[in-house]
Amino acid sequence: MKSRPSVTRIDGVRCTVGESPSWDATAGAWHWSDIPAKKVWRLGEPGSPRSWDLPEMAGCVAPRARGGLIAGMETGMYDVDLIDNGTVKTTLVGKPADLGEGMRFNDGRTDRQGRFWSGTMFMDMSAGKDIGQLYRYDERGLSQPLVAGLFTQNGLSWSPDGRTMYLSDSHPKSRLVWAFDYDIATGTPSNRRVFANLAEHVGRPDGAVVDADGCYWSAANDAGCLLRFTPRGELDMQIELPFAKPSMMTFGGADLKTLLVTSIVSGKPEDAEWGGTVVTLRPGVQGLPDTPCAF
Protein backbone atom coordinates (compact mmCIF):
# COMPACT_ATOMS: atom_id res chain seq x y z
CA MET A 1 0.00 0.00 0.00
CA LYS A 2 2.83 2.42 0.85
CA SER A 3 5.09 3.65 -1.93
CA ARG A 4 7.67 6.35 -2.56
CA PRO A 5 7.68 7.15 -6.30
CA SER A 6 10.35 9.38 -7.75
CA VAL A 7 9.47 13.06 -7.74
CA THR A 8 10.59 15.94 -9.92
CA ARG A 9 11.17 19.22 -8.15
CA ILE A 10 10.05 22.38 -9.98
CA ASP A 11 13.16 24.53 -10.18
CA GLY A 12 12.92 28.14 -9.08
CA VAL A 13 9.84 27.70 -6.87
CA ARG A 14 9.72 27.89 -3.09
CA CYS A 15 6.41 28.74 -1.44
CA THR A 16 5.69 29.57 2.18
CA VAL A 17 2.19 28.12 1.83
CA GLY A 18 1.81 26.63 -1.64
CA GLU A 19 -1.84 25.86 -2.34
CA SER A 20 -4.62 25.16 -4.80
CA PRO A 21 -2.94 23.74 -7.91
CA SER A 22 -5.24 23.47 -10.93
CA TRP A 23 -4.67 22.29 -14.49
CA ASP A 24 -5.79 24.47 -17.40
CA ALA A 25 -5.93 22.07 -20.35
CA THR A 26 -6.62 24.86 -22.85
CA ALA A 27 -3.51 26.78 -21.84
CA GLY A 28 -1.48 23.64 -21.10
CA ALA A 29 -0.49 25.08 -17.72
CA TRP A 30 -0.76 24.60 -13.99
CA HIS A 31 -1.60 27.49 -11.66
CA TRP A 32 -1.27 27.62 -7.87
CA SER A 33 -0.97 30.23 -5.14
CA ASP A 34 1.48 31.06 -2.37
CA ILE A 35 -0.93 32.42 0.19
CA PRO A 36 1.16 34.64 2.55
CA ALA A 37 3.45 35.76 -0.29
CA LYS A 38 0.37 37.07 -2.17
CA LYS A 39 1.50 35.36 -5.37
CA VAL A 40 0.03 33.22 -8.08
CA TRP A 41 2.29 30.89 -10.06
CA ARG A 42 1.98 29.42 -13.54
CA LEU A 43 3.91 26.51 -15.02
CA GLY A 44 3.46 25.77 -18.71
CA GLU A 45 4.16 22.41 -20.28
CA PRO A 46 6.91 22.71 -21.34
CA GLY A 47 8.07 25.96 -19.79
CA SER A 48 9.54 27.72 -16.82
CA PRO A 49 7.53 28.79 -13.77
CA ARG A 50 6.44 32.41 -13.56
CA SER A 51 4.76 34.34 -10.75
CA TRP A 52 2.56 37.42 -10.42
CA ASP A 53 2.08 39.55 -7.31
CA LEU A 54 -1.51 39.83 -6.05
CA PRO A 55 -3.02 42.72 -4.07
CA GLU A 56 -4.02 40.35 -1.25
CA MET A 57 -3.76 36.71 -0.21
CA ALA A 58 -5.45 34.10 -2.38
CA GLY A 59 -6.39 30.85 -0.69
CA CYS A 60 -7.40 29.23 -3.97
CA VAL A 61 -7.36 29.77 -7.72
CA ALA A 62 -9.00 28.01 -10.67
CA PRO A 63 -9.02 28.63 -14.44
CA ARG A 64 -11.97 30.32 -16.08
CA ALA A 65 -13.48 29.17 -19.36
CA ARG A 66 -13.17 32.64 -20.90
CA GLY A 67 -9.56 33.01 -19.76
CA GLY A 68 -7.87 34.13 -16.60
CA LEU A 69 -8.59 32.80 -13.13
CA ILE A 70 -11.16 32.97 -10.39
CA ALA A 71 -9.78 33.24 -6.86
CA GLY A 72 -11.00 33.12 -3.28
CA MET A 73 -9.10 35.90 -1.51
CA GLU A 74 -9.12 37.90 1.72
CA THR A 75 -11.99 40.25 0.88
CA GLY A 76 -14.05 38.13 -1.49
CA MET A 77 -14.06 36.14 -4.72
CA TYR A 78 -12.31 37.82 -7.63
CA ASP A 79 -11.75 37.44 -11.33
CA VAL A 80 -7.98 37.56 -11.84
CA ASP A 81 -6.34 38.42 -15.16
CA LEU A 82 -2.59 37.74 -15.38
CA ILE A 83 -1.08 40.22 -17.81
CA ASP A 84 2.08 39.44 -19.76
CA ASN A 85 3.86 42.57 -18.51
CA GLY A 86 3.72 41.14 -14.98
CA THR A 87 0.74 43.09 -13.70
CA VAL A 88 -2.56 41.72 -12.44
CA LYS A 89 -6.13 42.95 -12.84
CA THR A 90 -8.63 41.84 -10.18
CA THR A 91 -12.40 42.32 -10.25
CA LEU A 92 -14.64 41.55 -7.27
CA VAL A 93 -17.42 39.10 -8.15
CA GLY A 94 -18.78 38.27 -4.69
CA LYS A 95 -18.28 39.02 -1.01
CA PRO A 96 -19.97 37.05 1.78
CA ALA A 97 -21.28 38.85 4.83
CA ASP A 98 -19.29 36.59 7.18
CA LEU A 99 -15.88 37.54 5.79
CA GLY A 100 -14.87 39.62 8.78
CA GLU A 101 -11.61 40.72 10.36
CA GLY A 102 -9.02 37.95 10.48
CA MET A 103 -10.77 35.77 7.90
CA ARG A 104 -10.21 34.81 4.27
CA PHE A 105 -11.23 32.25 1.71
CA ASN A 106 -9.28 29.00 1.84
CA ASP A 107 -9.56 25.86 -0.32
CA GLY A 108 -11.56 25.99 -3.55
CA ARG A 109 -12.45 23.95 -6.66
CA THR A 110 -14.97 23.84 -9.48
CA ASP A 111 -17.62 21.14 -9.70
CA ARG A 112 -18.05 19.11 -12.91
CA GLN A 113 -20.49 21.73 -14.24
CA GLY A 114 -18.08 24.64 -13.77
CA ARG A 115 -19.47 26.16 -10.58
CA PHE A 116 -16.73 27.49 -8.31
CA TRP A 117 -16.80 26.56 -4.64
CA SER A 118 -14.73 27.88 -1.75
CA GLY A 119 -15.01 28.24 2.01
CA THR A 120 -13.97 30.80 4.59
CA MET A 121 -11.81 30.33 7.66
CA PHE A 122 -10.46 32.27 10.64
CA MET A 123 -6.77 32.58 9.86
CA ASP A 124 -5.49 32.13 13.43
CA MET A 125 -5.99 28.39 13.66
CA SER A 126 -4.83 28.37 17.28
CA ALA A 127 -8.01 30.25 18.20
CA GLY A 128 -10.07 27.22 17.18
CA LYS A 129 -13.04 29.20 15.83
CA ASP A 130 -15.51 27.09 13.84
CA ILE A 131 -16.97 30.08 12.00
CA GLY A 132 -16.01 29.10 8.46
CA GLN A 133 -18.71 28.63 5.84
CA LEU A 134 -18.88 27.13 2.34
CA TYR A 135 -20.10 29.05 -0.73
CA ARG A 136 -20.94 28.40 -4.36
CA TYR A 137 -20.40 30.85 -7.23
CA ASP A 138 -22.39 30.38 -10.47
CA GLU A 139 -24.60 32.30 -12.91
CA ARG A 140 -26.65 33.58 -9.95
CA GLY A 141 -23.58 35.02 -8.25
CA LEU A 142 -22.37 34.11 -4.77
CA SER A 143 -24.69 31.84 -2.82
CA GLN A 144 -25.72 32.03 0.79
CA PRO A 145 -23.68 29.70 3.06
CA LEU A 146 -24.37 26.07 2.20
CA VAL A 147 -22.25 24.45 4.93
CA ALA A 148 -21.40 26.15 8.24
CA GLY A 149 -19.44 25.41 11.42
CA LEU A 150 -16.07 24.81 9.77
CA PHE A 151 -12.71 25.40 11.45
CA THR A 152 -10.40 25.09 8.41
CA GLN A 153 -12.37 24.31 5.26
CA ASN A 154 -10.51 22.08 2.80
CA GLY A 155 -10.65 19.01 0.60
CA LEU A 156 -13.25 19.99 -2.00
CA SER A 157 -13.65 17.58 -4.90
CA TRP A 158 -16.34 15.71 -6.85
CA SER A 159 -16.86 12.15 -8.02
CA PRO A 160 -16.44 11.47 -11.76
CA ASP A 161 -20.21 11.68 -12.36
CA GLY A 162 -20.42 14.81 -10.19
CA ARG A 163 -23.07 13.31 -7.92
CA THR A 164 -20.91 13.09 -4.78
CA MET A 165 -19.23 16.14 -3.26
CA TYR A 166 -16.35 15.81 -0.82
CA LEU A 167 -15.32 18.35 1.83
CA SER A 168 -12.83 18.21 4.68
CA ASP A 169 -11.90 20.16 7.78
CA SER A 170 -8.15 20.01 8.36
CA HIS A 171 -8.13 21.62 11.81
CA PRO A 172 -6.66 19.37 14.55
CA LYS A 173 -10.05 19.49 16.30
CA SER A 174 -11.73 17.89 13.29
CA ARG A 175 -9.53 15.92 10.81
CA LEU A 176 -12.66 14.72 9.01
CA VAL A 177 -13.60 14.23 5.37
CA TRP A 178 -17.32 14.27 4.55
CA ALA A 179 -19.26 13.09 1.51
CA PHE A 180 -22.52 14.67 0.33
CA ASP A 181 -25.10 13.72 -2.24
CA TYR A 182 -24.87 16.42 -4.92
CA ASP A 183 -27.65 17.64 -7.20
CA ILE A 184 -25.82 18.39 -10.45
CA ALA A 185 -28.76 20.42 -11.81
CA THR A 186 -28.88 22.92 -8.94
CA GLY A 187 -25.44 22.56 -7.33
CA THR A 188 -26.96 21.63 -3.97
CA PRO A 189 -25.27 19.25 -1.47
CA SER A 190 -27.29 17.12 0.95
CA ASN A 191 -27.06 14.02 3.17
CA ARG A 192 -23.74 14.90 4.79
CA ARG A 193 -21.90 11.91 6.28
CA VAL A 194 -18.36 11.06 7.42
CA PHE A 195 -16.32 9.60 4.56
CA ALA A 196 -12.91 9.33 6.28
CA ASN A 197 -11.59 10.18 9.73
CA LEU A 198 -7.87 10.91 9.55
CA ALA A 199 -7.60 10.36 13.29
CA GLU A 200 -7.75 6.70 12.23
CA HIS A 201 -4.92 7.19 9.72
CA VAL A 202 -2.21 9.91 9.67
CA GLY A 203 -2.02 13.66 9.26
CA ARG A 204 -4.72 16.27 8.68
CA PRO A 205 -6.88 16.24 5.52
CA ASP A 206 -5.76 19.25 3.46
CA GLY A 207 -6.44 19.70 -0.27
CA ALA A 208 -7.85 16.88 -2.38
CA VAL A 209 -8.58 15.55 -5.85
CA VAL A 210 -10.61 12.65 -7.29
CA ASP A 211 -9.08 10.41 -9.96
CA ALA A 212 -10.67 8.64 -12.94
CA ASP A 213 -11.35 5.56 -10.79
CA GLY A 214 -13.45 7.68 -8.44
CA CYS A 215 -10.88 7.46 -5.65
CA TYR A 216 -10.37 10.44 -3.34
CA TRP A 217 -6.81 11.67 -2.77
CA SER A 218 -6.15 13.65 0.41
CA ALA A 219 -2.97 15.58 1.19
CA ALA A 220 -2.09 14.34 4.68
CA ASN A 221 -0.63 17.53 6.12
CA ASP A 222 1.99 16.99 8.86
CA ALA A 223 2.33 13.33 7.81
CA GLY A 224 4.32 13.86 4.60
CA CYS A 225 2.15 11.71 2.36
CA LEU A 226 -0.86 11.45 0.08
CA LEU A 227 -3.71 9.11 1.02
CA ARG A 228 -5.96 7.54 -1.63
CA PHE A 229 -9.39 6.35 -0.50
CA THR A 230 -11.74 4.21 -2.58
CA PRO A 231 -15.33 5.45 -3.10
CA ARG A 232 -16.23 3.27 -0.09
CA GLY A 233 -13.87 5.27 2.13
CA GLU A 234 -11.23 2.53 2.36
CA LEU A 235 -7.55 3.49 2.24
CA ASP A 236 -5.85 1.68 -0.64
CA MET A 237 -2.69 3.70 -1.31
CA GLN A 238 -0.27 5.85 0.67
CA ILE A 239 2.40 7.78 -1.25
CA GLU A 240 5.32 9.09 0.78
CA LEU A 241 6.67 12.55 -0.11
CA PRO A 242 9.94 14.36 0.61
CA PHE A 243 8.27 17.17 2.61
CA ALA A 244 6.28 17.13 5.84
CA LYS A 245 3.34 19.29 4.84
CA PRO A 246 1.76 18.51 1.47
CA SER A 247 -1.11 20.90 0.93
CA MET A 248 -2.93 20.00 -2.29
CA MET A 249 -2.49 18.25 -5.62
CA THR A 250 -4.13 17.93 -9.02
CA PHE A 251 -3.72 15.78 -12.10
CA GLY A 252 -2.52 17.38 -15.32
CA GLY A 253 -0.37 17.06 -18.38
CA ALA A 254 -1.56 15.87 -21.76
CA ASP A 255 -2.43 12.39 -20.47
CA LEU A 256 -3.71 13.52 -17.03
CA LYS A 257 -1.30 11.07 -15.36
CA THR A 258 0.99 13.62 -13.69
CA LEU A 259 0.27 14.82 -10.17
CA LEU A 260 1.51 18.28 -9.22
CA VAL A 261 1.78 18.63 -5.43
CA THR A 262 2.26 21.85 -3.46
CA SER A 263 3.64 22.06 0.07
CA ILE A 264 4.03 24.31 3.11
CA VAL A 265 7.21 25.29 4.96
CA SER A 266 7.14 23.46 8.29
CA GLY A 267 10.09 25.20 9.95
CA LYS A 268 11.55 21.87 11.06
CA PRO A 269 15.27 21.34 10.39
CA GLU A 270 14.67 17.95 8.76
CA ASP A 271 12.24 19.61 6.34
CA ALA A 272 14.53 22.48 5.35
CA GLU A 273 15.54 21.06 1.95
CA TRP A 274 12.07 20.22 0.62
CA GLY A 275 9.52 22.15 2.66
CA GLY A 276 7.65 24.65 0.46
CA THR A 277 8.73 23.07 -2.81
CA VAL A 278 6.40 22.03 -5.62
CA VAL A 279 6.89 18.59 -7.16
CA THR A 280 5.41 16.37 -9.85
CA LEU A 281 5.13 12.58 -9.82
CA ARG A 282 3.53 9.77 -11.82
CA PRO A 283 1.45 7.63 -9.42
CA GLY A 284 0.32 5.11 -12.04
CA VAL A 285 -3.31 6.23 -12.26
CA GLN A 286 -5.12 8.77 -14.42
CA GLY A 287 -6.88 11.87 -13.23
CA LEU A 288 -9.88 13.83 -14.43
CA PRO A 289 -9.70 17.24 -16.13
CA ASP A 290 -10.27 20.29 -13.93
CA THR A 291 -13.46 21.93 -15.22
CA PRO A 292 -12.86 25.65 -15.84
CA CYS A 293 -15.19 28.05 -14.04
CA ALA A 294 -18.02 28.66 -16.51
CA PHE A 295 -19.38 31.85 -14.96
Kinemage of the C-alpha trace (Angstrom):
@kinemage 1
@onewidth
@group {chain A} dominant
@subgroup {mainchain}
@vectorlist {calphas} color= white
{ca met a 1} P 0.000 0.000 0.000
{ca lys a 2} L 2.834 2.417 0.848
{ca ser a 3} L 5.091 3.649 -1.926
{ca arg a 4} L 7.667 6.347 -2.561
{ca pro a 5} L 7.680 7.145 -6.296
{ca ser a 6} L 10.350 9.380 -7.753
{ca val a 7} L 9.466 13.063 -7.737
{ca thr a 8} L 10.593 15.943 -9.922
{ca arg a 9} L 11.169 19.223 -8.147
{ca ile a 10} L 10.051 22.376 -9.981
{ca asp a 11} L 13.164 24.533 -10.180
{ca gly a 12} L 12.919 28.140 -9.076
{ca val a 13} L 9.844 27.701 -6.870
{ca arg a 14} L 9.720 27.888 -3.085
{ca cys a 15} L 6.406 28.738 -1.438
{ca thr a 16} L 5.695 29.566 2.180
{ca val a 17} L 2.187 28.119 1.827
{ca gly a 18} L 1.814 26.634 -1.644
{ca glu a 19} L -1.835 25.856 -2.340
{ca ser a 20} L -4.619 25.160 -4.803
{ca pro a 21} L -2.941 23.743 -7.913
{ca ser a 22} L -5.235 23.468 -10.934
{ca trp a 23} L -4.665 22.288 -14.489
{ca asp a 24} L -5.791 24.468 -17.404
{ca ala a 25} L -5.931 22.070 -20.348
{ca thr a 26} L -6.624 24.856 -22.854
{ca ala a 27} L -3.505 26.775 -21.838
{ca gly a 28} L -1.478 23.639 -21.103
{ca ala a 29} L -0.487 25.077 -17.721
{ca trp a 30} L -0.760 24.604 -13.992
{ca his a 31} L -1.595 27.488 -11.655
{ca trp a 32} L -1.267 27.624 -7.873
{ca ser a 33} L -0.975 30.232 -5.137
{ca asp a 34} L 1.478 31.064 -2.375
{ca ile a 35} L -0.933 32.425 0.188
{ca pro a 36} L 1.160 34.636 2.550
{ca ala a 37} L 3.450 35.762 -0.288
{ca lys a 38} L 0.373 37.067 -2.167
{ca lys a 39} L 1.504 35.362 -5.373
{ca val a 40} L 0.033 33.220 -8.084
{ca trp a 41} L 2.289 30.889 -10.059
{ca arg a 42} L 1.978 29.421 -13.537
{ca leu a 43} L 3.908 26.513 -15.017
{ca gly a 44} L 3.461 25.767 -18.706
{ca glu a 45} L 4.165 22.411 -20.280
{ca pro a 46} L 6.914 22.708 -21.335
{ca gly a 47} L 8.067 25.958 -19.793
{ca ser a 48} L 9.542 27.724 -16.818
{ca pro a 49} L 7.525 28.795 -13.767
{ca arg a 50} L 6.441 32.411 -13.561
{ca ser a 51} L 4.763 34.341 -10.746
{ca trp a 52} L 2.565 37.415 -10.417
{ca asp a 53} L 2.082 39.553 -7.309
{ca leu a 54} L -1.506 39.831 -6.045
{ca pro a 55} L -3.022 42.716 -4.074
{ca glu a 56} L -4.024 40.354 -1.249
{ca met a 57} L -3.764 36.712 -0.215
{ca ala a 58} L -5.454 34.097 -2.383
{ca gly a 59} L -6.391 30.848 -0.685
{ca cys a 60} L -7.399 29.230 -3.970
{ca val a 61} L -7.359 29.772 -7.720
{ca ala a 62} L -8.996 28.011 -10.670
{ca pro a 63} L -9.017 28.625 -14.443
{ca arg a 64} L -11.972 30.323 -16.079
{ca ala a 65} L -13.478 29.168 -19.360
{ca arg a 66} L -13.174 32.644 -20.899
{ca gly a 67} L -9.563 33.012 -19.761
{ca gly a 68} L -7.868 34.132 -16.599
{ca leu a 69} L -8.585 32.796 -13.131
{ca ile a 70} L -11.157 32.970 -10.386
{ca ala a 71} L -9.784 33.241 -6.860
{ca gly a 72} L -10.999 33.120 -3.280
{ca met a 73} L -9.098 35.903 -1.506
{ca glu a 74} L -9.123 37.901 1.725
{ca thr a 75} L -11.985 40.245 0.884
{ca gly a 76} L -14.048 38.127 -1.486
{ca met a 77} L -14.058 36.144 -4.716
{ca tyr a 78} L -12.311 37.823 -7.631
{ca asp a 79} L -11.751 37.437 -11.330
{ca val a 80} L -7.975 37.562 -11.841
{ca asp a 81} L -6.337 38.422 -15.161
{ca leu a 82} L -2.588 37.737 -15.385
{ca ile a 83} L -1.081 40.219 -17.809
{ca asp a 84} L 2.083 39.437 -19.764
{ca asn a 85} L 3.856 42.571 -18.506
{ca gly a 86} L 3.724 41.144 -14.977
{ca thr a 87} L 0.743 43.094 -13.697
{ca val a 88} L -2.560 41.723 -12.443
{ca lys a 89} L -6.128 42.951 -12.845
{ca thr a 90} L -8.633 41.836 -10.181
{ca thr a 91} L -12.402 42.319 -10.252
{ca leu a 92} L -14.635 41.552 -7.274
{ca val a 93} L -17.421 39.099 -8.153
{ca gly a 94} L -18.776 38.275 -4.691
{ca lys a 95} L -18.277 39.021 -1.011
{ca pro a 96} L -19.973 37.054 1.779
{ca ala a 97} L -21.279 38.852 4.831
{ca asp a 98} L -19.293 36.591 7.184
{ca leu a 99} L -15.880 37.537 5.790
{ca gly a 100} L -14.869 39.624 8.784
{ca glu a 101} L -11.612 40.715 10.359
{ca gly a 102} L -9.016 37.951 10.478
{ca met a 103} L -10.774 35.773 7.898
{ca arg a 104} L -10.211 34.810 4.269
{ca phe a 105} L -11.235 32.246 1.708
{ca asn a 106} L -9.275 28.998 1.837
{ca asp a 107} L -9.558 25.865 -0.317
{ca gly a 108} L -11.559 25.990 -3.552
{ca arg a 109} L -12.451 23.955 -6.664
{ca thr a 110} L -14.975 23.836 -9.475
{ca asp a 111} L -17.615 21.145 -9.703
{ca arg a 112} L -18.053 19.108 -12.910
{ca gln a 113} L -20.492 21.727 -14.243
{ca gly a 114} L -18.078 24.645 -13.772
{ca arg a 115} L -19.475 26.163 -10.582
{ca phe a 116} L -16.734 27.495 -8.310
{ca trp a 117} L -16.803 26.561 -4.635
{ca ser a 118} L -14.733 27.884 -1.749
{ca gly a 119} L -15.009 28.242 2.009
{ca thr a 120} L -13.972 30.800 4.592
{ca met a 121} L -11.807 30.330 7.662
{ca phe a 122} L -10.462 32.274 10.641
{ca met a 123} L -6.774 32.579 9.856
{ca asp a 124} L -5.492 32.125 13.426
{ca met a 125} L -5.995 28.386 13.656
{ca ser a 126} L -4.830 28.366 17.277
{ca ala a 127} L -8.005 30.253 18.198
{ca gly a 128} L -10.073 27.220 17.181
{ca lys a 129} L -13.036 29.196 15.825
{ca asp a 130} L -15.509 27.090 13.841
{ca ile a 131} L -16.971 30.083 12.003
{ca gly a 132} L -16.006 29.098 8.460
{ca gln a 133} L -18.707 28.625 5.836
{ca leu a 134} L -18.875 27.128 2.342
{ca tyr a 135} L -20.095 29.050 -0.726
{ca arg a 136} L -20.939 28.398 -4.363
{ca tyr a 137} L -20.404 30.848 -7.234
{ca asp a 138} L -22.385 30.378 -10.467
{ca glu a 139} L -24.595 32.299 -12.907
{ca arg a 140} L -26.653 33.585 -9.947
{ca gly a 141} L -23.584 35.015 -8.254
{ca leu a 142} L -22.367 34.113 -4.774
{ca ser a 143} L -24.692 31.839 -2.819
{ca gln a 144} L -25.717 32.029 0.790
{ca pro a 145} L -23.676 29.704 3.064
{ca leu a 146} L -24.373 26.068 2.196
{ca val a 147} L -22.254 24.449 4.932
{ca ala a 148} L -21.396 26.146 8.241
{ca gly a 149} L -19.442 25.409 11.421
{ca leu a 150} L -16.073 24.807 9.768
{ca phe a 151} L -12.712 25.398 11.448
{ca thr a 152} L -10.404 25.088 8.414
{ca gln a 153} L -12.368 24.310 5.261
{ca asn a 154} L -10.506 22.083 2.803
{ca gly a 155} L -10.646 19.013 0.598
{ca leu a 156} L -13.252 19.992 -2.004
{ca ser a 157} L -13.647 17.583 -4.904
{ca trp a 158} L -16.343 15.712 -6.849
{ca ser a 159} L -16.864 12.148 -8.022
{ca pro a 160} L -16.445 11.470 -11.756
{ca asp a 161} L -20.205 11.681 -12.355
{ca gly a 162} L -20.422 14.807 -10.192
{ca arg a 163} L -23.071 13.313 -7.923
{ca thr a 164} L -20.909 13.092 -4.784
{ca met a 165} L -19.229 16.143 -3.263
{ca tyr a 166} L -16.347 15.809 -0.821
{ca leu a 167} L -15.320 18.348 1.826
{ca ser a 168} L -12.835 18.210 4.682
{ca asp a 169} L -11.900 20.165 7.780
{ca ser a 170} L -8.152 20.009 8.356
{ca his a 171} L -8.130 21.615 11.808
{ca pro a 172} L -6.661 19.371 14.551
{ca lys a 173} L -10.047 19.495 16.305
{ca ser a 174} L -11.725 17.894 13.287
{ca arg a 175} L -9.529 15.918 10.811
{ca leu a 176} L -12.661 14.719 9.007
{ca val a 177} L -13.598 14.232 5.365
{ca trp a 178} L -17.319 14.271 4.547
{ca ala a 179} L -19.257 13.095 1.514
{ca phe a 180} L -22.515 14.674 0.333
{ca asp a 181} L -25.103 13.722 -2.241
{ca tyr a 182} L -24.875 16.422 -4.917
{ca asp a 183} L -27.652 17.645 -7.196
{ca ile a 184} L -25.823 18.388 -10.448
{ca ala a 185} L -28.762 20.419 -11.809
{ca thr a 186} L -28.876 22.920 -8.939
{ca gly a 187} L -25.443 22.564 -7.330
{ca thr a 188} L -26.965 21.631 -3.966
{ca pro a 189} L -25.266 19.251 -1.471
{ca ser a 190} L -27.295 17.124 0.947
{ca asn a 191} L -27.059 14.021 3.166
{ca arg a 192} L -23.739 14.895 4.794
{ca arg a 193} L -21.903 11.906 6.281
{ca val a 194} L -18.358 11.062 7.416
{ca phe a 195} L -16.322 9.597 4.556
{ca ala a 196} L -12.912 9.327 6.278
{ca asn a 197} L -11.590 10.181 9.729
{ca leu a 198} L -7.872 10.912 9.553
{ca ala a 199} L -7.596 10.362 13.293
{ca glu a 200} L -7.749 6.699 12.231
{ca his a 201} L -4.917 7.195 9.719
{ca val a 202} L -2.210 9.905 9.674
{ca gly a 203} L -2.024 13.662 9.264
{ca arg a 204} L -4.716 16.273 8.683
{ca pro a 205} L -6.877 16.242 5.518
{ca asp a 206} L -5.757 19.247 3.464
{ca gly a 207} L -6.439 19.697 -0.274
{ca ala a 208} L -7.851 16.880 -2.375
{ca val a 209} L -8.577 15.552 -5.850
{ca val a 210} L -10.609 12.655 -7.288
{ca asp a 211} L -9.084 10.413 -9.955
{ca ala a 212} L -10.673 8.640 -12.939
{ca asp a 213} L -11.350 5.563 -10.787
{ca gly a 214} L -13.452 7.682 -8.440
{ca cys a 215} L -10.876 7.463 -5.653
{ca tyr a 216} L -10.368 10.441 -3.337
{ca trp a 217} L -6.812 11.668 -2.770
{ca ser a 218} L -6.154 13.650 0.412
{ca ala a 219} L -2.965 15.584 1.185
{ca ala a 220} L -2.088 14.342 4.676
{ca asn a 221} L -0.633 17.530 6.120
{ca asp a 222} L 1.990 16.995 8.858
{ca ala a 223} L 2.328 13.331 7.810
{ca gly a 224} L 4.324 13.858 4.601
{ca cys a 225} L 2.149 11.714 2.359
{ca leu a 226} L -0.864 11.455 0.082
{ca leu a 227} L -3.713 9.113 1.022
{ca arg a 228} L -5.959 7.543 -1.626
{ca phe a 229} L -9.388 6.353 -0.504
{ca thr a 230} L -11.740 4.211 -2.581
{ca pro a 231} L -15.330 5.448 -3.103
{ca arg a 232} L -16.231 3.274 -0.088
{ca gly a 233} L -13.867 5.273 2.130
{ca glu a 234} L -11.231 2.532 2.362
{ca leu a 235} L -7.548 3.488 2.245
{ca asp a 236} L -5.849 1.678 -0.637
{ca met a 237} L -2.693 3.704 -1.314
{ca gln a 238} L -0.272 5.852 0.667
{ca ile a 239} L 2.396 7.784 -1.248
{ca glu a 240} L 5.318 9.088 0.782
{ca leu a 241} L 6.670 12.550 -0.114
{ca pro a 242} L 9.941 14.358 0.611
{ca phe a 243} L 8.270 17.167 2.605
{ca ala a 244} L 6.284 17.128 5.844
{ca lys a 245} L 3.339 19.287 4.845
{ca pro a 246} L 1.765 18.507 1.472
{ca ser a 247} L -1.106 20.903 0.933
{ca met a 248} L -2.926 19.998 -2.295
{ca met a 249} L -2.487 18.254 -5.622
{ca thr a 250} L -4.134 17.929 -9.019
{ca phe a 251} L -3.717 15.776 -12.097
{ca gly a 252} L -2.520 17.376 -15.317
{ca gly a 253} L -0.370 17.060 -18.377
{ca ala a 254} L -1.564 15.870 -21.762
{ca asp a 255} L -2.428 12.387 -20.466
{ca leu a 256} L -3.712 13.516 -17.026
{ca lys a 257} L -1.299 11.071 -15.359
{ca thr a 258} L 0.987 13.620 -13.694
{ca leu a 259} L 0.271 14.816 -10.167
{ca leu a 260} L 1.511 18.277 -9.220
{ca val a 261} L 1.777 18.631 -5.433
{ca thr a 262} L 2.258 21.852 -3.463
{ca ser a 263} L 3.642 22.061 0.072
{ca ile a 264} L 4.033 24.311 3.107
{ca val a 265} L 7.207 25.287 4.959
{ca ser a 266} L 7.135 23.460 8.290
{ca gly a 267} L 10.092 25.200 9.948
{ca lys a 268} L 11.547 21.873 11.065
{ca pro a 269} L 15.268 21.344 10.387
{ca glu a 270} L 14.666 17.951 8.761
{ca asp a 271} L 12.236 19.610 6.339
{ca ala a 272} L 14.530 22.481 5.345
{ca glu a 273} L 15.537 21.063 1.954
{ca trp a 274} L 12.071 20.220 0.625
{ca gly a 275} L 9.520 22.153 2.660
{ca gly a 276} L 7.646 24.650 0.465
{ca thr a 277} L 8.733 23.070 -2.811
{ca val a 278} L 6.402 22.032 -5.625
{ca val a 279} L 6.886 18.588 -7.161
{ca thr a 280} L 5.413 16.368 -9.847
{ca leu a 281} L 5.128 12.581 -9.818
{ca arg a 282} L 3.533 9.769 -11.818
{ca pro a 283} L 1.451 7.626 -9.417
{ca gly a 284} L 0.317 5.115 -12.035
{ca val a 285} L -3.311 6.235 -12.256
{ca gln a 286} L -5.117 8.775 -14.417
{ca gly a 287} L -6.881 11.872 -13.230
{ca leu a 288} L -9.879 13.834 -14.428
{ca pro a 289} L -9.699 17.237 -16.129
{ca asp a 290} L -10.271 20.286 -13.928
{ca thr a 291} L -13.464 21.929 -15.221
{ca pro a 292} L -12.862 25.652 -15.844
{ca cys a 293} L -15.191 28.049 -14.043
{ca ala a 294} L -18.019 28.658 -16.508
{ca phe a 295} L -19.380 31.853 -14.961
